[in-house]
Amino acid sequence: MFRQFLAGRARQATELFILGDLFEAWVGDDDIDEPYHAELVAALRAASEAGLQISLLHGNRDFLLGAGFAAATGVRLIGDPYILSTPEWQFVLSHGDALCLDDTAYMAFRAQVRNPEWQAALLAKPLAERRAIAAHMREVSEASQRGKDNPYTDLDPTATDDFLRQHGYATFIHGHTHQPAKHDHIVDGIHVERWVLADWHEACGECLVWDGEALSREAVLPENRS
């Protein structure tokens, strides 16, 4: 469905921003020829060559996306957070996980896997071993979620308000929490919107669309549905 989106609706836009977790796991750019990866890489390359500018920031599952992936797809890797200024408005884009402070176990994990030395040590391992490590990490994460009443931690309110303040009260767009919504924050007397992206499933996906005046949610459906 996402490949269909890249070949169709996405190309009506000037630019597409992907805010992390495009892949369930990415263990290094030498895994780019894995069949599923190769299909998506080809779709991204085709959209890029058709004139769509695609920017991507890292998520908590695909933090090892690197220069090889960018070269193969034509995608621009951007930092987190990323300030997006348009002629009409200003946005700040993030994966969102850095503000989930209540999930202390995840924050410790995040600090570890974002460490350049840890990443270099992992990438030095054989590809098969890295795939096994990633699979084990997913198993541990899923087991941890099953043991919680609410498996998804939301953003810390105080840290979020500080983030909005630090980034000039720009409209904040992020994912990670699996809780799509539009939140209204009042920070220093200023109204700031925070938009949370939705998950993609086999039955339906979703994108946010900026038309120069307003943001809106737009459903993405399989081709055999309307």
Secondary structure by P-SEA (a helix, b strand, c coil): caaaaaacccccccccccccccccccccccccccaaaaaaaaaaaaaaaabbbbbbbbccccccccaaaaaaccbbbbcccbbbbcccbbbbbcccccccccaaaaaaaaaaaacaaaaaaaaaccaaaaaaaaaaaaaaaaaaaaacccccccccaaaaaaaaaaacccbbbbcccccbbbbbbbcccbbbbbbbbbbbcccbbbbbbbcccbbbbbbbbccccc
